Amino acid sequence: MKNNLSPIHPLDQWISQIKQGQKQLSVLVDPDKCPLEMVPELLRNLPRQTSHLFVGGSTVAPGLTQDLVRTIKNLSNLPLWIFPGDAEQISPLADGLLFLSLVSGNNPEYLIGQQARAAAILRTMQLPTIATAYLLIDGGVDSAVARVTGTHPLAIDDPEKILNRAMAAYHMGAKAIYLEAGSGAHNPVPAEIIRRVKMATDLPLIVGGGLRELDQIHNAWSAGADMVVVGTAMEEVLSLTQ
């Protein structure tokens, strides 16, 4: 008998896991920093807790994302979501797309411009999306996100502004929140900010940037993060194997 059941949407599956008390760990793979020949080594060195893979970066040459996604999907069964720096990084081979809006900044290109271009691309493919409010928090580094988007990160000593931006996204219909301290951040997103955003929105919450140690990851989970993202730490592992 033919099975007519639709595949579970990645957001629905994630929410189900959250309700079961499961915490997620995603490894972010930047196409600019992970040559295709290094993918097997990357997959061998994934933390045992890894639940997802994100693919994307702030500045990625056209075509690199597609090739990287294809290579990873051939070697791994982990759910793979696109974490796009721009609309050109969308791949129909992925399992999902974080449909990001940079609500921490005031640049219309990253509030609606890139999203409109992405919408045109998405009309040609069947790729599940998760509407995600993306907030860049000051992690003590000059982040690539800030440089590329021409926006400033939100100061950690102004939690009310961070909370208001997150709540604005919630009221506009965001389905998830992403608090980002920036690649290689010296200071991860503080636990108190994670806690306040989670309590106020009760949306699935992703936290990334500057999380290199296991205790930092557990602290983020304990504060309310449903998914923690590591990237630079894995890049450092790969650099040691080359």
N, C-alpha and C positions, 0 to 999 in steps of 0.2 A: 504494500500500500504506500502511495506517495505521501511523504511528510510535508504538510503545508504550513507547519509552524514557522513563524519568522524567528530569526536569530535574536537573542536577547540584546537589547540596546546596551552599550557599554555603561551608560549612566545608570540604568536600572540595575545592572549587575553590581556596579560599585556601591550603590545605595543599599542593596541587599547585603553586601559584605560588611558595610558600616554598621547596619542594624545587628549583624551577628557579632560585632565587636572586633572585626578583623582590621588590622592596621596594614597599610600598603607601603611598599618601598619601590620607587621607580628610579631607574638609572637613565639619565639623559645622555644621549649619544649625539654629538655635534658632527655633522658630515664633514666639516672643515678640519676636524681634529681626529677623525677615525677613518684612515684609509681602508678600503674594502678588504685588503689582505689582512688587516688586523681584526676583523670581525670575529673570527673563530677564537682568537686570544681574549678578546673582550668578553665573549660569552662564557669562556672557561673561568674567568675571574670574577664573574658576577657574585655579589654577596648572596648567601644562601636564602636571605629573606626577600630577594627581588621578586616582585609580583607583576611589574609592568616595565616596559621600555618606552621612553620618549625619544623621538628623533626630531631634531631641529636646532636652529641657532640664529643668532642675531644677523650674521652676514654669511650667507651660503650661496655658492655659485649655482646657477641653474643646472638641473640634472643630477646633482650630487645626492639630493634627498631621495629621489626616485631609486637610484642605483643602490643606495645604502639600505633603504626599506626592503627592496627585493632580496638583497643578500641576507639580511637578518631573518626575514620570513622563511627563507629556504633552510635556515639552520636552527630556528628557535620557535617554540610554540607559545612563548609568552605574549600576552596582549601588547600590541604596539600602537601607541597613539602619537600623532603628529603634534609637535609643540612648535608652531610656526613663527619664524621671525617676520615673514611676509607671505603674501598669498601664493607666491611661486613655489613654496615648499610643500604644498598639498600633494598627497599621493593617494590614489585610489586603492593601492595595495595595503594600506594601513587598516587597523581595526577600528580606529576612531580618530577624531580631530578635536583638540582643544580649540574652540572658536573664541580666540582671545580678544578682549578689548582692554587697552591700557588705561584703566580708569584712574590711575594715580597721577597721570599727566593731562595736559590740556591740548595736546597736539591732535587736531581732527583727523590727520592721516591715520593715526593708530587707534582712534575712537570709532571711526566709521569708514574711512577711505579704503584701507586694506580689506576691511570686512566686506565692502561692496564688491571689490574685485574677487575676493574669495567666493562670494555668493554666486557670481557668474560661473566660476570654475565648478563649483559644487553642483550646479544644475546638470552637469554632464556625467555625474557619477553617483554611485550609491555609497556614500561615506557618512557614517553616523557622526554627529557633532555634539559637543558639550559646550554650551554657552558659558564662558569662564571670564570672570572679572579678574584682571591681572593688575596687581598692585606692587610697584617697585618700592622697596623699603631701603633706606640708607644702610648699607652693610660695611661702610668704611672704605669702599673702593670706587674707582672710576669705572663703572660697569659699562659693558658693551651695549646693554639695553638703553641706558641713558644717552650714550653717544649717538647711537643710530636713530633713536626716536626724537632726540632734541628735547628731552624732558628731564626734570629733576626728580630724584627719589624722595619719598616722604620721610621726614625726620622721625627718628624713633622717640624723640622727646616731645612729640606732638601726637600722642595716641588718639586724641579726639578727631583729628583730621583724618587719620587712617580709618578709624571706625566710621566716620561719616561717608567717606568714599566707598567703603565696603557696603554700607547700608544703602547708599544711593544705587549701587549696582544691584543689590538685592531687590529693591523696589522696582527697578527697571526690568527685572525678570531673569537675572543671572541664575544659572543652575549650579555653579561652583565658584569658589574663590581661590585665587592663587596668590599667596604672599611670597614675594621673591626678594632676597637680599642681594642678588647679583652673583654672577659666576666668580668664584674665588673670594667671596666676601670674607672680611676679617671678623665680622660680627653677624652671626645668624639672627633671624627675626626673633626678638625677645619673646619669652614664654608668655608674658602678660598680654602682649599684643595678640598672639595666637589665641589665647584664652578668651579675650574680649570679643574678637571677631567671630569666633565659633559660637559663643553664647548669644551674640546679637543676631546672627544670621541663621544659624543652625543648618547652613549649607555644607555640602562636601567641601572639605578644606585641604588644599595642597600647600605645602611649605617647602621652599628650596633656598639654596644659597648659603655657602659657608659651613655646610654640615659634613664634617669629615670623620668625626669620632662617633662610636656607637652610643655613648651617653648623650651626645647632642641630639642624635636621632630619637632616642627614647624620650628625651626631655620634650621634643617637639610633639611626639605622639601623646605624651601625658598631658600636655597643655591643650590639646584639642585637634591637632593635625590628623586628618584621616589618611593622608598620603604624604610621604616625605620624598624629596627628589635629591639625588646626589649626581654630580657631574664631574666637577674638577677632580674629585678624589679618584674616580675611575680613570680619568685622563692621565693622572700621575702614575697609576699602576701600569697603564699601557706604555708610557714613556720608558719605564724600567725594563720592558720586555723587548724593546726595539734594538 
